[in-house]
């Protein structure tokens, strides 16, 4: 017999020897037994539901006719951190077709490079509060890429808050062509 054939037969015999007796019957029995009912957890308060770290799914301007227009391109990147102590940090940016700085130095970019970088980025941090009565989140901006926002309170209406996603609308977007902006985040596990 060839050496390869001996290894194959030996491996099969070892594999069969290691199988527990009646494993197939035990598996079928486990499948037939329904799982024990789980005690239903009470719903968390909205403030606790929103706490977490999120990645950006969409940030769209929504026109009066319902048309969505991506604010940061078709596949924006972003990170939102809502800490349990009421602090937040948010960054959003266009990552497709974003020109690199020829100088490879952010302090020596050309006017066009700087314009593209600023227009394709939003960043801010500060504190936030959640109002469960009207399902809103209000950001108090400590610092922002846009200095005009610093010190402002910005209220967003929460349309979904689950263990998976957080979605809110900005009823007063800066772009007048839109009725509102819709922002959707996916919770990082």
Secondary structure as GFF3:
##gff-version 3
##sequence-region A 1 189
A	DSSP	alpha_helix	3	18	.	.	.	ID=ss1
A	DSSP	alpha_helix	23	32	.	.	.	ID=ss2
A	DSSP	alpha_helix	46	50	.	.	.	ID=ss3
A	DSSP	beta_strand	52	62	.	.	.	ID=ss4
A	DSSP	beta_strand	68	70	.	.	.	ID=ss5
A	DSSP	beta_strand	77	82	.	.	.	ID=ss6
A	DSSP	beta_strand	87	93	.	.	.	ID=ss7
A	DSSP	three_ten_helix	106	108	.	.	.	ID=ss8
A	DSSP	alpha_helix	111	119	.	.	.	ID=ss9
A	DSSP	beta_strand	121	131	.	.	.	ID=ss10
A	DSSP	beta_strand	136	144	.	.	.	ID=ss11
A	DSSP	three_ten_helix	147	149	.	.	.	ID=ss12
A	DSSP	beta_strand	153	161	.	.	.	ID=ss13
A	DSSP	beta_strand	165	170	.	.	.	ID=ss14
A	DSSP	beta_strand	180	187	.	.	.	ID=ss15
###
